[in-house]
Amino acid sequence: MNTKRIIFWVGFVIVLALIVWGLIAAINKEKGASPNGPKVGIPAPITSIDHVRGPENASVTFIEYSDFQCPACQIYHPIVENIFASSTVPIRMVYRHYPLPQHSNALISAQASEAASLQGKFWEMYHLLFINHTEWTELGDPRDVFAGYAQRIGLNVTKFKADMDGTVAKDAVQKQLAEGQVLGIYQTPTFFLNGKMIENPQSYEQFKTAIEAAAK
C-alpha cells in the first residue's frame, strides 16, 4: 500500500470517528445528557416529602434540583419566581435538594429549609436563603443566621434549631440527594419540565418559551 493510500484511509477513519462522535453527542443531548457527563434519567414521582406549589392538575410540572449555596441557583431564583408568578400557563413547581460537596454550607442550609418545613414554612425559608445568599454562604457556621430567619418568619426558634440538626431533616435531604445521584445530575440548578430535563435557559424569555412549549 503506497503512502497516498495510507494517508487517505487514515483521514477517512478520523472523519468517520468524528461523525460517529457527533451523532452520539446529539443523541445524548436529546436524552438529557451532558456531552461530558452521564445520561440524566427521569425524576422520581412526586411524594409527600416533596415541596410543591401550584395546582395538582397543572399542564406543566416544573422540578428543580438545587443547592441553596450554589451561586448559579441564587441567580436563577428571581427568574424562577418571576416565571411562577407571571406565567399564563398553570405551573406546579417542585423543589428538590441537591447539595454539592464543594459547598460547605449546602447541607445545613437544606436542613434549615426542612426544619422550617416541619412548621409549615418551607417556601418562606427558601426565599430567605436565596435572597440573603451573601449573608451566610461564607460563614463557618450559619446556624445562628438561619435561626434569625426562623424568627423573622414566625417559627418556634427552639424547635427549629433542634429540627435543623435532627434526623427528619437530614433524612429528607439525603433521600433527595440520593435520588439526584441516581438520575445522574451533574450540575445545579437542573430543571425538568414534565419529566424532561431542559438546558438551563439564559433568560426569563427563554424560560417562558420552554414552559409554553412543555404545555403544548
Summary of the structure (lengths in Angstrom):
residues: 216
radius of gyration: 21.4
end to end distance: 58.4
largest distance: 84.0
contacts: 621
relative contact order: 0.16
helix: 55%
strand: 12%
